Amino acid sequence: MADSNRGKVLVGIARGAISEALGGVRSPVSPEQWLDEKGATFVTLTQNGELRGCIGSLQAHRPLGEDVHRNALAAAFRDPRFEPLGQHELPVTQCEVSLLSSAEAMEFLDEHDALSQLRPGVDGVIFEYGRYRSTFLPQVWEQLPETRHFMAHLKRKAGLPDTFWAQEIRLSRYTVSKWREADFTGAY
């Protein structure tokens, strides 16, 4: 199946899960075998270009179709940064599905070295330090195109100061294939 057709199916699963949870009609899911393969996804919801919810999986631990379905519901109703999505919001909410590659551990000497290895617009990054953990999808580079700002915000998201650095920090990177609802509907 072509990549864009896969994207259309995944976005349809996300939209259908949210619509059904809000009392809409259950959308039929394509019986594609590839949906049964394990996959890690993030579902991002936006309204007028502004974030409205984003939840996902960093590791493939369940079938791809199920992962998208569950992450769509979590993004719509359980993202702690937002109130649960209301039915009146659904028509103005856009869904985006990101399918993650396996994460690759980075090796670096210090923060400067780590920053020099990052590929803006390409890499999603996982930050880990003890109990502190955060991630940014590659799409975040659109708002934070400079590596030092990207890393500072990633540390802040983890609950640490922007300037914090320690030798024990672990970084991993991944890439995504992403599809937006607007890619298939012409909406924005």
SVG drawing of the C-alpha trace seen along z (x, -y; Angstrom):
<svg xmlns="http://www.w3.org/2000/svg" viewBox="-24 -29 57 38">
<polyline fill="none" stroke="black" stroke-width="0.4" points="0.0,0.0 1.3,-3.5 2.5,-5.6 -0.2,-8.2 -2.9,-5.5 -1.5,-4.2 -1.6,-7.8 -5.2,-8.2 -6.1,-5.0 -4.3,-6.0 -5.7,-9.5 -9.2,-7.9 -8.7,-5.7 -7.8,-8.6 -10.7,-10.8 -13.1,-7.8 -12.1,-7.0 -12.7,-10.5 -15.9,-10.9 -17.3,-7.6 -16.3,-8.6 -18.3,-11.8 -21.4,-9.9 -20.8,-9.7 -21.2,-6.7 -18.4,-4.1 -16.2,-4.3 -15.4,-1.0 -11.7,-0.2 -9.8,1.1 -8.9,4.7 -5.3,4.2 -2.7,6.7 -0.1,4.0 -2.4,2.5 -1.7,5.7 2.0,5.0 3.4,3.3 3.9,-0.4 4.6,-3.5 2.6,-6.6 1.7,-10.1 -1.7,-11.7 -1.6,-15.5 -4.8,-17.5 -4.8,-21.2 -7.4,-23.9 -6.6,-26.9 -3.0,-25.8 -2.8,-25.7 -2.1,-22.6 -5.2,-21.0 -3.8,-17.7 -0.8,-15.4 -0.3,-11.9 1.7,-9.0 3.9,-6.0 7.7,-6.1 8.0,-2.3 6.1,0.1 4.3,2.3 0.8,3.0 -0.7,3.3 -0.5,0.1 -4.2,-0.3 -4.8,0.1 -2.0,-2.3 -3.5,-5.1 -7.0,-4.5 -5.8,-4.7 -3.5,-7.6 -6.3,-9.5 -8.6,-9.1 -5.9,-10.0 -5.0,-13.2 -8.6,-14.2 -9.7,-13.4 -6.7,-12.8 -3.9,-15.3 -3.3,-16.9 -2.6,-20.3 -6.2,-20.6 -9.8,-20.1 -11.4,-17.0 -12.5,-17.7 -16.1,-18.7 -18.4,-17.6 -18.8,-21.2 -15.0,-21.3 -14.7,-18.3 -15.5,-20.1 -12.7,-22.6 -10.2,-20.0 -7.5,-18.6 -5.8,-15.2 -2.2,-14.4 -0.7,-11.0 3.1,-10.5 4.5,-7.0 7.8,-6.8 11.0,-4.9 12.9,-3.0 14.8,-5.4 18.6,-5.5 20.7,-6.3 23.0,-9.2 26.7,-9.3 28.1,-12.7 30.8,-14.3 28.8,-17.3 25.8,-19.4 27.6,-21.2 28.5,-17.9 24.9,-16.7 23.5,-19.8 25.9,-19.5 24.5,-16.1 20.9,-17.1 19.2,-17.4 16.6,-20.2 13.4,-19.3 14.4,-15.6 15.0,-14.4 12.5,-13.8 14.4,-13.7 13.9,-11.8 15.6,-13.4 16.2,-11.3 17.8,-12.2 16.9,-10.0 13.1,-10.4 13.0,-13.3 11.9,-12.5 10.5,-14.4 10.3,-14.2 9.6,-16.5 8.5,-15.2 10.4,-16.5 7.5,-18.9 8.5,-21.0 11.5,-22.3 9.0,-24.4 8.5,-26.5 12.0,-26.0 14.4,-25.9 17.6,-26.6 19.2,-23.5 19.9,-25.3 16.3,-26.6 15.0,-23.2 17.1,-21.5 16.3,-24.2 12.5,-23.7 12.9,-19.9 14.6,-20.2 11.9,-22.6 9.2,-20.1 11.0,-17.4 10.8,-19.7 14.4,-20.9 15.9,-24.4 16.8,-25.4 20.5,-25.6 20.7,-22.2 23.3,-19.7 24.8,-16.6 27.0,-13.8 24.2,-11.3 21.8,-12.7 20.7,-10.3 19.4,-11.4 17.9,-9.3 16.6,-10.4 14.0,-9.1 12.3,-10.1 8.6,-10.1 6.4,-9.6 3.5,-12.0 0.1,-12.6 -2.4,-15.4 -6.1,-15.3 -5.7,-18.3 -3.5,-16.2 -6.6,-14.2 -9.5,-16.6 -8.1,-20.0 -8.9,-21.5 -6.5,-23.6"/>
</svg>
